[in-house]
Amino acid sequence: MTKIGVLAIQGDFLEHRQMLERLGVDAPELRLSKDLEGLDGLVIPGGESTTIVQLLDIFDMRKTLVGLVREGMPTWGTCAGMIVMANKLTDHRPEPLHLIDIEVSRNAFGRQIDSFEADLEIDAIEGPPFRAVFIRAPVVNKIGENVEILARLSDGRPVAVREANMLATAFHPELTGDSRVHGLFVKIVQGAKEIQ
């Protein structure tokens, strides 16, 4: 069975776990460095990016997590998870993990009251537009040459990107009833398993 861990130190990890389990995936919650062993993939959920990074450092998970991702473990960050995975931020904090070659602005659309939904055409998933939920969402300002843009807002700003086995979305697919983005990540994970 495919095993995708969900970082469960802060944020909406439960919703990701439930969505992955609906897709037939073993989705353990991760809270300590030792929990990262034996995974096929990893989800870094939405929440508060500064808190997530602080807790990764407090629990001494940063080095192990970064090492696994750089070795090819598929990893997906949603909202705050995108910020945590970014190579560079326009803000002074937190110190991201420098994994995916993107520059990100935190809270690009304003405060909680400015949250919104938008229909997105997402490359690599079939069917009608995906109804995406944006809550204090980040946005991608710059991408590296190996980063593929999977979805943009109507104004052209990227909100879903992929680089190798890494996926990052500015929105919260786990807060919808639509499992297609989770299904895409499961395919990325299963593809990486077949190569090993």
N, C-alpha and C positions, 0 to 999 in steps of 0.2 A: 504494500500500500504506500502511496506517495505521502511523505511526511513534511508538511510545511508549518514551521513554527511561527507563532505570532508573538511579537515582543509585547509583554504584558506588564510593563512597569508603570505605564501611564497612558491615558487616552482610551479610544473606543476599540480596544482589542477584542472584546467579546463578540461584537457584531461581525468582525472579520472571521473569527473562529467559527461562528455559526454558519456563515456563508460558505466557507471552505468545507465544513462537514456536510453541508447539503450537497456538495459536489463529490462526496465520497472520499474526501481527503482527511487523513489524520492531522489534526491541527492543535498540537500542544501549546500551552502558554509558557513563555520563556521569561524568567525573572533573574536568573543567575548565569554566569559565564558557562558553567557546566551544562546548562540546558541547551546550548548551541550545538552540542555533539550529536552526530547522527541524523542531521536534518538534510532534506533534499532542497529546501527553499526556506525563505524567511520573509515575513511581512512586518514592516515598521508602520504602525497605524497613525492616524491623526490624533491630535491632542495638543499639547503645549510643547513646542520644539525645544525651548530652553530647558524645561524640566526633563524632557526625555534625554537630552544630551547630558545634563547634570547627573541623572540617575545611571546612565550608561557608565559614566566615569566613577561614580560612587561604588557601583557594583563591579567595577573593574572588567567591564564587558567590551569596551571600545576596541582594544587591540585584537582580541579574539574574533570579534564580529568583522572588523575591517579585513583581517587576514583571510577569513573564510570567503568573503565576497570577492576579494582580489584573486582568490584561487578559483573563482568561477561559480560559487553558490548563488543561484538565482535569488534576487532580493527585490521587493516591491515596497516603495514608500508612498503612502497616501497623505496628502495635505502636509501636516507637520513632518511626516515621514519623508516627503520630498525635500523639505528643508534640511532635515538631518542628513540625507544622502548626498546633498549637493556638494560640488567642489568649492563653490564660492557663494557668499551671500552679500547683498548690498548693505545689510545691517552689520553692526559690530559684534553681535552675539546671536545665537550661540556659535561655538566653534564646530562646524559641520564635520562629517566623517570623510569628506573629500573622495567620494566614490564615483558618482556619475558626473560627467563633464558638462555641468550646467551652472549658470549663475541664476540665483533665485532671489526675489524680493518677498519678504514675509508680509502677511496682511496686506497684500497688494490692492485689495478691493475695499479696505476699510475695516470697521469693527464688526462685532457680531450682528448688529442691527442691519448691516449692509450685506448680509448673506443672501444668496440667490440661487436659482436653478436655471439650467440652460440645456437645450438639446444639442448634443455633440455628435458629429460624424467621426467615429473612431476607426482608424485604419486597423485592420487585423481582426475586427469583430463584424459579424454579419447581422443583418436585420435592420430594423428601424433605428433612428437616432437614439443615443443613450441619454436619458434624462439625468444630468449630473447635478449633484448638490455641492455648492461651494459655501463653506463656513469659515470666515476669517482666512480666506484661502491665499496661498502664495501664487506667484506667476513666474514663468521662466523668461528671463531677459535675454540670455545668450546661451547658445549651445556649442559644444565642441564638434569637430568634423565627423566624429563617429557616432553622434547622437541622432536618432531618427525621431522626428515629430510625428506622433500618432493622432493628435487632436489639437484643434485651435478653437478659440472663441471666435465669434463673428467679427471681432476687430483684428483678428490675426494673431493674437498672443497665444503661444503654446501653453497647453495645460495637461498634456500627456506626452511623455517621451520614453524612448527606450535606447539603451546602449548595451550591446551584448546581452547578458542575462539579467540586466537591471532594468526595472520598470519604475516610473515615477508618475503619479497623477496628483494634480492640484486639488482634485475633488474627492468626494467620499462615496465610492461605489457601494460600500458596506451599509450605507444608510438607505439604500433603495431595495426593491424586491428583485432587481435585475442582476443576475449573477454572471453576465457575459464578460466583464472585465476580470473578475476572479477566474473565470474559465480560461481566459487568455493567459493569465499568469500560471495557472496549472499546466497549460500546454508548454509554456516556456520551461517550467520545472521538469516536466516529463521528457522534453526534448534534450535537456542537459543531462538527465539520467541515462538516456540511451547512448549518448556520446561517451560516457565514462566507461 
